[in-house]
Amino acid sequence: MSSPIISGTIQACVLSATSNIIAQFLTAYRNDVCSLFPKAPSQTLINLQKSFVTDFKPIFQFVLYTILSTPPNMMWQYFLESSFPSTYASPSKSAIDAASKSNEAELDREEKTHEITEERLSIRNLIIKVILDQTISASVNTLMFSLAFAGFNRMGYADAWGEARSQYWGLMLAGWKLWPLVSLVGFSVVKSVEGRNLLGSLAGLGWGIYLSLTMGGQTEVKEL
C-alpha cells in the first residue's frame, strides 16, 4: 500500500474518531438539557462535564470502518483522475498573440520557459467525475456502511441486507444534500487525491455532527 494512502487513512481515522466523540458529547448535552430543563445552560454544562462518559465502542467501529473504506475510496479517486483528468493543456493567451503576430522569437522563449501552454479545467471531465462519484461510489459506500455496522451489531446476512435496503434511499437522499457540492469543489479546486480525501474527511466530520443533532444521535453517517 502506497504512502499517500496510508497517511490518508490515518488522517481519516483521526477525523472519524473526533467526529464520533463530538457527536456523543453534543447528543449527551442535548439530552441533559431536555431532562434538566429549565436549569440554566451553564449549570447543565457543569453537570454534563461531571457525568459524561465516552462510549468507545462506536468510536472503535467508526475507526475500523474508516480503515476498511478509505484505501478503496482513494484508489477510486486515483482511477477517476487518471481516466478523466481535471485539466488539459491549452495554448496560453500570450502564445496565441505571438502566433498571430508570427513572433517566432517570443514563441521560442515561451516554449523554453514552459509558458506556451496553460492548464485549463475540463468541464466535461468534471461533470463525468461528479456523476460517477455521486452514483456508483455513493451507492457502494452507502450499502457497505449499512452492512458493516449491521455486522458490527452481529446481525445475520439476511437481517443485515434488509437493514441496508431499508436505509439505502434515506441515506442516499440525505447525502445528496451535501456530497455533490463537496465533490464539485474537490474535483474543480483541489488538485491532489490526498487533498480531496482530506476535504471529504473534514466534510464528514461536520456531517456526522449535523446528523447527531438532527436525528437524535441514533444514526451517524460519514461518506469517504
Residue frames as a rotation matrix with the C-alpha (Angstrom) as fourth column:
MET 1
0.584 0.812 0.000 0.00
0.812 -0.584 0.000 0.00
0.000 0.000 -1.000 0.00
SER 2
-0.062 -0.656 0.752 1.42
0.603 -0.625 -0.496 3.38
0.796 0.423 0.434 -1.01
SER 3
-0.752 -0.378 -0.540 2.45
0.658 -0.399 -0.638 6.03
0.026 -0.835 0.549 1.50
PRO 4
-0.845 0.478 0.240 -0.23
-0.429 -0.873 0.231 8.60
0.320 0.093 0.943 0.46
ILE 5
0.044 0.899 -0.436 -2.96
-0.177 0.436 0.882 6.01
0.983 0.038 0.178 1.04
ILE 6
-0.132 -0.168 -0.977 -1.56
0.841 0.503 -0.201 5.08
0.525 -0.848 0.075 4.45
SER 7
-0.934 -0.257 -0.248 -1.26
0.351 -0.790 -0.503 8.70
-0.067 -0.557 0.828 5.55
GLY 8
-0.623 0.773 0.124 -4.70
-0.517 -0.525 0.676 9.49
0.587 0.357 0.727 4.14
THR 9
0.097 0.646 -0.757 -6.20
0.266 0.716 0.645 6.57
0.959 -0.264 -0.102 6.06
ILE 10
-0.461 -0.339 -0.820 -4.59
0.870 0.006 -0.492 7.65
0.172 -0.941 0.292 9.33
GLN 11
-0.992 0.097 0.081 -5.82
-0.101 -0.994 -0.041 11.19
0.077 -0.049 0.996 8.76
ALA 12
-0.292 0.947 -0.132 -9.36
-0.430 -0.007 0.903 9.97
0.854 0.320 0.409 8.06
CYS 13
-0.035 0.229 -0.973 -9.30
0.654 0.742 0.151 7.75
0.756 -0.630 -0.176 11.18
VAL 14
-0.820 -0.322 -0.473 -8.39
0.570 -0.524 -0.632 10.68
-0.044 -0.788 0.614 13.42
LEU 15
-0.841 0.539 0.053 -11.18
-0.510 -0.822 0.255 12.82
0.181 0.187 0.965 11.99
SER 16
-0.147 0.802 -0.579 -13.65
-0.104 0.570 0.815 9.93
0.984 0.180 -0.001 12.18
ALA 17
-0.273 -0.028 -0.962 -12.90
0.867 0.427 -0.259 9.35
0.417 -0.904 -0.093 15.86
THR 18
-0.968 -0.116 -0.221 -13.09
0.200 -0.889 -0.412 13.08
-0.148 -0.443 0.884 16.55
SER 19
-0.596 0.803 -0.017 -16.47
-0.498 -0.352 0.792 13.29
0.630 0.481 0.610 14.80
ASN 20
0.012 0.634 -0.773 -17.88
0.329 0.728 0.601 10.47
0.944 -0.261 -0.200 16.89
ILE 21
-0.541 -0.271 -0.796 -16.61
0.836 -0.068 -0.544 11.92
0.093 -0.960 0.263 20.19
ILE 22
-0.979 0.200 -0.043 -18.06
-0.197 -0.978 -0.061 15.36
-0.055 -0.051 0.997 19.41
ALA 23
-0.363 0.892 -0.271 -21.33
-0.359 0.134 0.923 13.74
0.860 0.432 0.272 18.31
GLN 24
-0.127 0.272 -0.954 -21.56
0.729 0.678 0.096 11.80
0.673 -0.683 -0.284 21.58
PHE 25
-0.794 -0.244 -0.557 -20.89
0.583 -0.565 -0.584 14.93
-0.172 -0.788 0.591 23.63
LEU 26
-0.878 0.478 -0.009 -23.43
-0.455 -0.829 0.325 17.09
0.148 0.289 0.946 21.78
THR 27
-0.185 0.834 -0.520 -26.09
-0.063 0.518 0.853 14.36
0.981 0.191 -0.043 21.93
ALA 28
-0.257 0.029 -0.966 -25.50
0.892 0.391 -0.226 13.90
0.371 -0.920 -0.127 25.66
TYR 29
-0.960 -0.125 -0.249 -25.62
0.213 -0.906 -0.365 17.68
-0.180 -0.404 0.897 26.16
ARG 30
-0.623 0.782 -0.014 -28.93
-0.522 -0.402 0.753 17.95
0.583 0.477 0.658 24.33
ASN 31
-0.005 0.620 -0.784 -30.42
0.334 0.740 0.584 15.06
0.943 -0.259 -0.211 26.28
ASP 32
-0.523 -0.274 -0.807 -29.17
0.847 -0.062 -0.528 16.56
0.094 -0.960 0.264 29.54
VAL 33
-0.977 0.205 0.056 -30.69
-0.204 -0.979 0.015 19.95
0.058 0.004 0.998 28.66
CYS 34
-0.289 0.927 -0.237 -34.04
-0.366 0.122 0.922 18.29
0.884 0.354 0.304 27.94
SER 35
0.060 0.308 -0.950 -34.02
0.618 0.736 0.278 16.24
0.784 -0.603 -0.146 31.15
LEU 36
-0.452 -0.346 -0.822 -32.82
0.885 -0.285 -0.367 19.08
-0.108 -0.894 0.435 33.40
PHE 37
-0.654 0.270 0.707 -34.85
0.179 -0.853 0.491 21.92
0.735 0.448 0.509 31.83
PRO 38
0.836 -0.046 0.546 -35.40
0.309 -0.784 -0.538 24.65
0.453 0.618 -0.642 32.95
LYS 39
0.505 -0.731 -0.460 -31.97
0.562 -0.126 0.818 24.70
-0.656 -0.671 0.347 34.60
ALA 40
0.632 -0.365 -0.684 -29.55
-0.557 -0.827 -0.074 27.28
-0.539 0.428 -0.726 33.26
PRO 41
0.906 -0.304 -0.294 -27.40
-0.100 0.522 -0.847 26.03
0.411 0.797 0.443 30.33
SER 42
0.031 -0.960 0.280 -24.24
-0.718 -0.216 -0.662 26.84
0.696 -0.180 -0.695 32.29
GLN 43
-0.068 0.011 0.998 -25.32
-0.905 0.421 -0.066 24.59
-0.420 -0.907 -0.019 35.17
THR 44
0.888 0.430 0.166 -26.33
-0.297 0.809 -0.507 21.87
-0.352 0.401 0.846 32.70
LEU 45
0.612 -0.730 -0.304 -22.89
-0.325 0.119 -0.938 22.04
0.721 0.673 -0.164 31.09
ILE 46
-0.238 -0.694 0.679 -21.20
-0.937 -0.021 -0.350 21.71
0.257 -0.720 -0.645 34.50
ASN 47
0.278 0.438 0.855 -23.32
-0.665 0.730 -0.157 18.66
-0.693 -0.524 0.494 35.32
LEU 48
0.977 0.106 -0.187 -22.61
-0.213 0.579 -0.787 17.17
0.024 0.809 0.588 31.90
GLN 49
0.236 -0.968 -0.081 -18.85
-0.656 -0.097 -0.749 17.63
0.717 0.230 -0.658 32.27
LYS 50
-0.309 -0.316 0.897 -19.03
-0.928 0.307 -0.212 15.70
-0.208 -0.898 -0.388 35.53
SER 51
0.203 0.559 0.804 -21.23
-0.413 0.793 -0.447 12.87
-0.888 -0.241 0.392 34.22
PHE 52
0.725 0.141 -0.674 -20.26
-0.689 0.121 -0.715 12.50
-0.019 0.983 0.185 30.53
VAL 53
0.022 -0.685 0.728 -18.51
-0.259 0.700 0.666 9.22
-0.966 -0.203 -0.161 29.76
THR 54
-0.177 -0.168 -0.970 -17.15
-0.974 -0.108 0.197 8.47
-0.138 0.980 -0.145 26.30
ASP 55
0.640 0.397 0.658 -18.52
-0.244 0.917 -0.315 5.30
-0.728 0.041 0.684 24.71
PHE 56
-0.271 -0.907 -0.321 -15.52
-0.673 -0.060 0.738 3.77
-0.688 0.416 -0.594 22.96
LYS 57
-0.204 0.228 0.952 -17.47
0.401 0.907 -0.131 1.04
-0.893 0.355 -0.277 21.16
PRO 58
0.806 0.531 0.261 -18.91
0.445 -0.253 -0.859 3.28
-0.390 0.809 -0.440 18.39
ILE 59
0.554 -0.695 -0.458 -15.58
-0.696 -0.689 0.204 5.10
-0.458 0.206 -0.865 18.14
PHE 60
-0.419 -0.719 0.555 -13.81
-0.301 0.687 0.662 1.79
-0.857 0.110 -0.504 17.52
GLN 61
0.132 0.564 0.816 -16.48
0.639 0.581 -0.505 0.79
-0.758 0.587 -0.283 14.98
PHE 62
0.942 0.234 -0.242 -16.19
0.005 -0.728 -0.686 4.05
-0.337 0.644 -0.687 13.05
VAL 63
0.186 -0.953 -0.238 -12.39
-0.825 -0.283 0.490 3.91
-0.534 0.105 -0.839 13.03
LEU 64
-0.396 -0.293 0.870 -12.45
0.072 0.935 0.347 0.27
-0.915 0.200 -0.349 11.90
TYR 65
0.542 0.664 0.515 -14.88
0.617 0.103 -0.781 1.11
-0.571 0.741 -0.354 9.11
THR 66
0.827 -0.286 -0.484 -12.68
-0.439 -0.866 -0.238 4.06
-0.352 0.409 -0.842 8.09
ILE 67
-0.209 -0.948 0.241 -9.62
-0.569 0.318 0.758 1.79
-0.796 0.021 -0.605 7.93
LEU 68
-0.284 0.170 0.944 -11.51
0.496 0.868 -0.007 -0.60
-0.820 0.466 -0.331 5.65
SER 69
0.581 0.727 0.365 -13.16
0.690 -0.203 -0.695 2.01
-0.431 0.656 -0.620 3.43
THR 70
0.597 -0.332 -0.730 -10.55
-0.288 -0.938 0.191 4.74
-0.749 0.096 -0.656 2.94
PRO 71
-0.481 -0.869 0.116 -7.97
-0.159 0.217 0.963 2.81
-0.862 0.445 -0.243 0.81
PRO 72
-0.395 0.340 0.853 -10.50
0.849 0.491 0.198 1.61
-0.352 0.802 -0.482 -1.83
ASN 73
0.712 0.681 -0.171 -12.09
0.583 -0.709 -0.398 5.06
-0.392 0.184 -0.901 -1.92
MET 74
0.284 -0.693 -0.662 -8.71
-0.387 -0.715 0.582 6.69
-0.877 0.091 -0.471 -2.52
MET 75
-0.687 -0.508 0.519 -7.93
0.220 0.536 0.815 4.15
-0.693 0.674 -0.257 -5.25
TRP 76
0.170 0.836 0.522 -11.30
0.932 0.035 -0.360 5.00
-0.320 0.548 -0.773 -6.81
GLN 77
0.775 0.082 -0.626 -10.30
0.037 -0.996 -0.084 8.68
-0.631 0.041 -0.775 -6.79
TYR 78
-0.309 -0.938 -0.160 -6.97
-0.303 -0.062 0.951 7.83
-0.901 0.342 -0.265 -8.44
PHE 79
-0.496 0.198 0.845 -8.88
0.714 0.647 0.267 5.88
-0.494 0.736 -0.462 -11.10
LEU 80
0.608 0.794 0.023 -11.25
0.694 -0.517 -0.502 8.77
-0.386 0.321 -0.865 -11.78
GLU 81
0.536 -0.447 -0.716 -8.39
-0.296 -0.894 0.337 11.26
-0.791 0.031 -0.611 -12.08
SER 82
-0.573 -0.799 0.184 -6.36
-0.129 0.310 0.942 9.05
-0.810 0.516 -0.280 -14.42
SER 83
-0.384 0.514 0.767 -9.41
0.855 0.512 0.085 8.27
-0.349 0.689 -0.636 -16.58
PHE 84
0.508 0.613 0.605 -10.85
0.743 -0.667 0.053 11.80
0.436 0.422 -0.795 -16.60
PRO 85
-0.500 -0.820 -0.277 -8.07
0.855 -0.417 -0.308 14.35
0.137 -0.391 0.910 -15.88
SER 86
0.218 0.612 -0.760 -9.24
0.750 -0.603 -0.271 17.54
-0.624 -0.511 -0.591 -14.22
THR 87
0.360 -0.175 -0.916 -7.25
-0.341 -0.939 0.046 19.75
-0.868 0.296 -0.398 -16.58
TYR 88
0.578 -0.249 0.778 -5.97
0.770 0.483 -0.417 19.80
-0.272 0.840 0.470 -20.15
ALA 89
-0.404 -0.820 -0.405 -3.17
0.510 -0.570 0.644 21.70
-0.759 0.053 0.649 -21.82
SER 90
0.655 0.619 0.433 -4.23
0.732 -0.380 -0.565 24.66
-0.185 0.687 -0.702 -23.93
PRO 91
-0.201 -0.752 0.628 -2.20
0.795 -0.500 -0.344 27.35
0.572 0.430 0.698 -25.76
SER 92
-0.257 0.050 -0.965 -1.66
0.791 -0.563 -0.240 30.32
-0.556 -0.825 0.105 -23.48
LYS 93
0.777 0.613 -0.145 -3.05
0.458 -0.708 -0.537 33.72
-0.432 0.351 -0.831 -24.38
SER 94
0.352 -0.725 -0.591 0.44
-0.500 -0.680 0.536 35.12
-0.791 0.107 -0.602 -24.86
ALA 95
-0.584 -0.552 0.596 1.36
0.153 0.646 0.748 32.20
-0.797 0.528 -0.293 -27.17
ILE 96
0.186 0.744 0.642 -1.76
0.895 0.142 -0.424 32.81
-0.406 0.653 -0.639 -29.25
ASP 97
0.847 0.095 -0.522 -0.91
-0.009 -0.981 -0.192 36.50
-0.531 0.168 -0.831 -29.51
ALA 98
-0.104 -0.974 -0.200 2.68
-0.464 -0.130 0.876 35.69
-0.880 0.184 -0.438 -30.51
ALA 99
-0.491 -0.027 0.871 1.49
0.563 0.753 0.341 33.18
-0.665 0.658 -0.354 -33.12
SER 100
0.568 0.790 0.231 -0.99
0.717 -0.337 -0.610 35.69
-0.404 0.512 -0.758 -34.60
LYS 101
0.811 -0.349 -0.468 1.88
-0.401 -0.916 -0.011 38.16
-0.425 0.197 -0.883 -34.99
SER 102
0.849 -0.502 -0.162 4.26
0.224 0.621 -0.751 35.46
0.478 0.602 0.640 -36.33
ASN 103
0.450 -0.683 0.575 6.63
-0.845 -0.535 0.027 36.30
0.289 -0.498 -0.817 -33.47
GLU 104
0.591 -0.257 -0.764 8.86
0.053 0.958 -0.281 33.22
0.805 0.126 0.580 -33.60
ALA 105
-0.499 -0.849 0.172 11.30
-0.090 -0.147 -0.985 34.60
0.862 -0.507 -0.003 -31.03
GLU 106
-0.338 0.465 0.819 8.55
-0.930 -0.301 -0.213 35.01
0.147 -0.833 0.534 -28.45
LEU 107
0.731 0.622 -0.281 7.19
-0.599 0.782 0.172 31.54
0.326 0.043 0.944 -29.19
ASP 108
0.180 -0.766 -0.618 10.66
0.158 0.642 -0.750 30.04
0.971 0.037 0.237 -28.75
ARG 109
-0.674 -0.436 0.597 11.07
-0.442 -0.409 -0.798 31.86
0.592 -0.802 0.083 -25.45
GLU 110
0.073 0.809 0.583 7.70
-0.997 0.045 0.061 30.66
0.023 -0.586 0.810 -24.14
GLU 111
0.726 0.150 -0.671 8.45
-0.273 0.958 -0.082 27.09
0.631 0.243 0.737 -25.20
LYS 112
-0.252 -0.918 -0.307 11.73
0.131 0.282 -0.950 27.14
0.959 -0.279 0.049 -23.29
THR 113
-0.860 -0.042 0.509 10.10
-0.453 -0.396 -0.799 28.62
0.235 -0.917 0.321 -20.18
HIS 114
-0.794 0.582 -0.175 7.06
0.592 0.806 -0.009 26.27
0.136 -0.111 -0.985 -20.48
GLU 115
-0.576 0.599 -0.556 4.73
-0.039 -0.700 -0.713 29.23
-0.816 -0.389 0.427 -20.87
ILE 116
-0.904 0.175 -0.390 3.46
-0.415 -0.137 0.900 28.23
0.104 0.975 0.196 -24.29
THR 117
-0.244 0.863 -0.442 0.61
0.189 0.489 0.851 26.20
0.951 0.124 -0.283 -22.78
GLU 118
-0.703 0.112 0.703 -1.53
-0.687 -0.363 -0.629 26.54
0.185 -0.925 0.332 -19.66
GLU 119
-0.901 0.388 -0.194 -3.71
0.423 0.885 -0.194 24.15
0.096 -0.257 -0.962 -17.70
ARG 120
-0.593 0.784 0.184 -7.45
-0.731 -0.620 0.286 24.64
0.338 0.035 0.941 -18.02
LEU 121
-0.568 0.466 0.678 -10.28
-0.410 0.555 -0.724 22.96
-0.714 -0.689 -0.125 -16.16
SER 122
-0.917 0.302 -0.260 -12.09
-0.088 0.483 0.871 20.28
0.389 0.822 -0.416 -18.18
ILE 123
-0.422 0.844 0.332 -15.78
-0.889 -0.314 -0.334 20.92
-0.178 -0.436 0.882 -17.56
ARG 124
0.284 0.518 -0.807 -16.71
-0.696 0.690 0.198 17.69
0.659 0.506 0.556 -19.36
ASN 125
-0.309 -0.497 -0.811 -14.47
0.177 0.808 -0.562 15.55
0.935 -0.317 -0.162 -17.15
LEU 126
-0.923 0.026 0.384 -15.59
-0.363 -0.392 -0.845 17.45
0.129 -0.920 0.371 -14.05
ILE 127
-0.023 0.999 0.049 -19.24
-0.999 -0.026 0.047 16.62
0.048 -0.048 0.998 -14.74
ILE 128
0.280 0.082 -0.957 -18.43
-0.348 0.937 -0.021 12.98
0.895 0.339 0.291 -15.50
LYS 129
-0.659 -0.635 -0.404 -16.46
0.149 0.416 -0.897 12.55
0.738 -0.651 -0.179 -12.27
VAL 130
-0.757 0.446 0.478 -19.12
-0.650 -0.434 -0.624 14.18
-0.071 -0.783 0.619 -10.10
ILE 131
0.260 0.909 -0.326 -21.84
-0.923 0.334 0.194 11.99
0.285 0.250 0.925 -11.62
LEU 132
0.134 -0.281 -0.950 -19.82
-0.071 0.954 -0.292 8.78
0.988 0.106 0.108 -11.23
ASP 133
-0.845 -0.534 0.016 -18.80
-0.019 -0.001 -1.000 9.73
0.534 -0.845 -0.009 -7.70
GLN 134
-0.673 0.637 0.376 -22.36
-0.699 -0.381 -0.606 10.51
-0.243 -0.670 0.701 -6.62
THR 135
0.434 0.803 -0.408 -23.93
-0.865 0.498 0.059 7.42
0.251 0.328 0.911 -8.21
ILE 136
0.439 -0.311 -0.843 -21.59
-0.003 0.938 -0.347 4.42
0.899 0.155 0.411 -8.32
SER 137
-0.608 -0.787 -0.106 -19.32
0.130 0.033 -0.991 5.40
0.783 -0.616 0.082 -5.44
ALA 138
-0.558 0.459 0.691 -22.12
-0.805 -0.502 -0.317 6.79
0.202 -0.733 0.649 -3.26
SER 139
0.513 0.799 -0.312 -24.24
-0.712 0.600 0.364 3.66
0.478 0.036 0.877 -3.77
VAL 140
0.215 -0.524 -0.824 -21.41
0.243 0.846 -0.474 1.28
0.946 -0.098 0.309 -2.89
ASN 141
-0.781 -0.572 0.251 -20.34
-0.049 -0.345 -0.937 3.33
0.622 -0.745 0.241 0.13
THR 142
-0.221 0.791 0.571 -23.91
-0.939 -0.331 0.095 3.58
0.264 -0.515 0.816 1.43
LEU 143
0.692 0.483 -0.537 -24.50
-0.393 0.875 0.281 -0.16
0.606 0.016 0.795 1.16
MET 144
-0.041 -0.801 -0.598 -21.11
0.360 0.546 -0.756 -1.03
0.932 -0.246 0.266 2.65
PHE 145
-0.704 -0.158 0.693 -21.69
-0.481 -0.613 -0.628 1.38
0.523 -0.775 0.355 5.54
SER 146
0.227 0.897 0.379 -25.03
-0.951 0.121 0.285 -0.19
0.210 -0.425 0.880 6.42
LEU 147
0.707 0.017 -0.707 -23.74
-0.093 0.993 -0.069 -3.75
0.701 0.114 0.704 6.00
ALA 148
-0.343 -0.929 -0.139 -20.60
0.124 0.103 -0.987 -3.06
0.931 -0.356 0.080 8.04
PHE 149
-0.683 0.084 0.726 -22.47
-0.673 -0.460 -0.580 -1.63
0.285 -0.884 0.370 11.00
ALA 150
0.556 0.829 -0.057 -25.08
-0.774 0.541 0.329 -4.36
0.304 -0.139 0.943 10.82
GLY 151
0.389 -0.525 -0.757 -22.17
0.183 0.849 -0.495 -6.79
0.903 0.054 0.426 11.04
PHE 152
-0.666 -0.635 0.392 -20.71
-0.207 -0.347 -0.915 -4.87
0.717 -0.690 0.100 13.99
ASN 153
-0.281 0.677 0.680 -24.09
-0.960 -0.184 -0.213 -5.36
-0.020 -0.713 0.701 15.69
ARG 154
-0.863 -0.240 0.444 -23.90
-0.285 0.958 -0.035 -9.12
-0.417 -0.157 -0.895 14.96
MET 155
0.254 0.945 -0.205 -26.82
-0.724 0.045 -0.689 -9.25
-0.642 0.323 0.696 12.56
GLY 156
-0.038 -0.174 0.984 -27.14
0.418 0.892 0.174 -12.22
-0.908 0.418 0.039 10.26
TYR 157
-0.890 -0.400 0.217 -26.74
0.342 -0.275 0.898 -11.81
-0.300 0.874 0.382 6.50
ALA 158
-0.299 0.857 0.419 -30.49
0.842 0.030 0.539 -11.68
0.450 0.514 -0.730 5.79
ASP 159
0.559 0.507 -0.656 -31.14
0.787 -0.574 0.227 -9.12
-0.261 -0.643 -0.720 8.53
ALA 160
-0.256 -0.753 -0.607 -28.09
0.364 -0.656 0.660 -7.07
-0.895 -0.052 0.442 7.54
TRP 161
-0.871 -0.039 0.490 -29.19
0.491 -0.138 0.860 -6.96
0.034 0.990 0.139 3.90
GLY 162
0.129 0.987 0.099 -32.72
0.907 -0.158 0.390 -5.99
0.400 0.039 -0.915 4.93
GLU 163
0.405 -0.075 -0.911 -31.30
0.626 -0.703 0.336 -3.23
-0.666 -0.707 -0.238 7.12
ALA 164
-0.668 -0.725 -0.168 -29.12
0.324 -0.487 0.811 -1.95
-0.670 0.487 0.560 4.27
ARG 165
-0.620 0.507 0.598 -32.06
0.685 -0.020 0.728 -1.92
0.381 0.862 -0.335 1.85
SER 166
0.413 0.856 -0.310 -34.33
0.900 -0.332 0.282 -0.11
0.138 -0.396 -0.908 4.31
GLN 167
0.310 -0.378 -0.872 -31.69
0.445 -0.753 0.485 2.59
-0.840 -0.538 -0.065 4.96
TYR 168
-0.302 -0.654 0.694 -30.48
0.896 0.054 0.440 2.96
-0.325 0.755 0.570 1.38
TRP 169
0.011 0.338 0.941 -32.67
0.771 -0.602 0.207 5.70
0.637 0.723 -0.267 -0.09
GLY 170
0.924 0.318 -0.212 -32.86
0.375 -0.644 0.667 7.69
0.076 -0.695 -0.715 3.13
LEU 171
0.311 -0.898 -0.312 -29.08
0.431 -0.160 0.888 7.81
-0.847 -0.411 0.337 3.38
MET 172
-0.367 -0.432 0.824 -28.61
0.925 -0.070 0.374 8.50
-0.104 0.899 0.425 -0.33
LEU 173
0.392 0.610 0.689 -31.09
0.659 -0.708 0.253 11.39
0.642 0.355 -0.680 -0.34
ALA 174
0.914 -0.124 -0.387 -29.55
0.261 -0.551 0.793 12.83
-0.312 -0.825 -0.471 2.83
GLY 175
0.015 -0.998 0.064 -26.06
0.626 0.059 0.777 12.54
-0.779 0.029 0.626 1.34
TRP 176
-0.159 -0.042 0.986 -27.06
0.960 -0.240 0.145 14.25
0.231 0.970 0.078 -1.90
LYS 177
0.882 0.469 0.034 -27.80
0.441 -0.851 0.286 17.40
0.163 -0.237 -0.958 0.12
LEU 178
0.718 -0.669 -0.194 -24.09
-0.307 -0.554 0.774 17.83
-0.625 -0.496 -0.603 0.82
TRP 179
0.134 -0.832 0.538 -21.73
0.258 0.553 0.792 15.47
-0.957 0.033 0.289 -1.02
PRO 180
0.519 0.009 0.855 -22.31
0.855 -0.017 -0.518 16.65
0.010 1.000 -0.017 -4.62
LEU 181
0.950 -0.188 0.251 -21.06
-0.175 -0.982 -0.074 20.08
0.260 0.027 -0.965 -3.54
VAL 182
0.508 -0.804 0.310 -18.05
-0.361 0.129 0.924 18.51
-0.782 -0.581 -0.224 -1.80
SER 183
0.217 -0.391 0.894 -17.27
0.712 0.690 0.130 16.52
-0.668 0.609 0.428 -4.97
LEU 184
0.781 0.147 0.607 -17.68
0.570 -0.567 -0.595 19.58
0.257 0.810 -0.526 -7.17
VAL 185
0.854 -0.498 0.149 -15.29
-0.517 -0.787 0.336 21.64
-0.050 -0.364 -0.930 -5.03
GLY 186
0.382 -0.737 0.558 -12.83
-0.128 0.556 0.821 18.76
-0.915 -0.385 0.118 -4.69
PHE 187
0.259 -0.243 0.935 -12.63
0.827 0.556 -0.085 17.96
-0.499 0.795 0.345 -8.40
SER 188
0.708 0.099 0.700 -12.54
0.572 -0.662 -0.485 21.58
0.415 0.743 -0.525 -9.57
VAL 189
0.792 -0.363 0.491 -10.36
-0.489 -0.859 0.153 23.26
0.366 -0.361 -0.858 -6.92
VAL 190
0.441 -0.630 0.639 -8.30
-0.579 0.345 0.739 20.62
-0.686 -0.696 -0.212 -5.09
LYS 191
0.245 -0.415 -0.876 -5.62
-0.947 0.091 -0.308 19.19
0.208 0.905 -0.370 -7.37
SER 192
-0.718 -0.649 -0.249 -4.42
-0.571 0.755 -0.323 16.11
0.398 -0.090 -0.913 -5.48
VAL 193
0.068 0.699 -0.712 -6.31
0.045 0.710 0.702 12.97
0.997 -0.080 0.017 -4.46
GLU 194
-0.491 -0.331 -0.806 -4.79
0.787 0.227 -0.573 13.32
0.373 -0.916 0.149 -0.98
GLY 195
-0.989 0.143 0.028 -6.22
-0.144 -0.933 -0.331 16.82
-0.021 -0.332 0.943 -0.70
ARG 196
-0.292 0.937 -0.194 -9.63
-0.609 -0.025 0.793 15.60
0.737 0.349 0.578 -1.82
ASN 197
-0.078 0.203 -0.976 -9.52
0.520 0.844 0.134 12.85
0.851 -0.497 -0.171 0.79
LEU 198
-0.840 -0.269 -0.471 -8.80
0.543 -0.420 -0.727 15.47
-0.002 -0.866 0.499 3.47
LEU 199
-0.791 0.606 0.082 -11.67
-0.566 -0.777 0.276 17.63
0.231 0.171 0.958 2.19
GLY 200
-0.044 0.800 -0.598 -14.01
-0.232 0.574 0.785 14.63
0.972 0.173 0.160 2.31
SER 201
-0.318 -0.151 -0.936 -12.88
0.768 0.538 -0.348 13.76
0.556 -0.829 -0.056 5.84
LEU 202
-0.985 -0.049 -0.163 -13.42
0.133 -0.816 -0.562 17.33
-0.106 -0.575 0.811 7.04
ALA 203
-0.470 0.879 -0.076 -16.87
-0.709 -0.325 0.626 17.41
0.525 0.348 0.777 5.45
GLY 204
-0.030 0.420 -0.907 -17.57
0.200 0.891 0.407 14.04
0.979 -0.169 -0.111 7.08
LEU 205
-0.808 -0.304 -0.505 -16.61
0.553 -0.095 -0.828 15.50
0.203 -0.948 0.245 10.46
GLY 206
-0.860 0.509 -0.033 -19.26
-0.481 -0.832 -0.277 18.19
-0.169 -0.222 0.960 10.16
TRP 207
-0.285 0.775 -0.564 -21.75
-0.606 0.310 0.732 15.81
0.743 0.550 0.382 8.55
GLY 208
-0.386 0.088 -0.918 -21.56
0.503 0.855 -0.130 13.34
0.774 -0.512 -0.374 11.44
ILE 209
-0.919 0.040 -0.392 -22.10
0.325 -0.486 -0.812 16.11
-0.222 -0.873 0.433 13.98
TYR 210
-0.700 0.690 -0.184 -25.01
-0.705 -0.627 0.332 17.52
0.114 0.362 0.925 11.96
LEU 211
-0.185 0.652 -0.735 -26.75
-0.239 0.696 0.677 14.15
0.953 0.301 0.027 11.80
SER 212
-0.638 -0.086 -0.765 -26.25
0.641 0.491 -0.589 13.53
0.427 -0.867 -0.259 15.50
LEU 213
-0.918 0.288 -0.271 -28.12
-0.050 -0.765 -0.642 16.77
-0.393 -0.576 0.717 16.24
THR 214
-0.492 0.755 -0.433 -30.91
-0.868 -0.388 0.308 16.44
0.064 0.528 0.847 13.68
MET 215
0.050 0.486 -0.872 -31.55
-0.420 0.803 0.424 12.70
0.906 0.345 0.245 14.07
GLY 216
0.771 0.372 0.518 -31.28
-0.591 0.113 0.799 12.38
0.238 -0.922 0.307 17.81
GLY 217
-0.132 -0.934 0.332 -27.88
-0.976 0.182 0.123 10.73
-0.175 -0.308 -0.935 17.67
GLN 218
0.497 0.396 0.772 -29.47
-0.340 0.907 -0.247 7.48
-0.799 -0.140 0.585 16.52
THR 219
0.689 -0.271 0.672 -27.76
0.686 0.544 -0.483 7.41
-0.234 0.794 0.561 13.12
GLU 220
0.400 -0.649 -0.647 -24.44
-0.365 -0.760 0.537 8.91
-0.841 0.022 -0.541 12.14
VAL 221
0.789 -0.057 0.612 -23.27
0.543 0.529 -0.652 8.74
-0.287 0.847 0.449 8.58
LYS 222
0.247 -0.748 -0.617 -19.90
-0.464 -0.650 0.602 9.61
-0.851 0.138 -0.507 7.09
GLU 223
0.945 0.007 0.328 -19.08
0.280 0.503 -0.817 9.12
-0.171 0.864 0.474 3.33
LEU 224
0.167 -0.966 -0.195 -15.31
0.120 -0.176 0.977 8.94
-0.979 -0.187 0.087 2.38
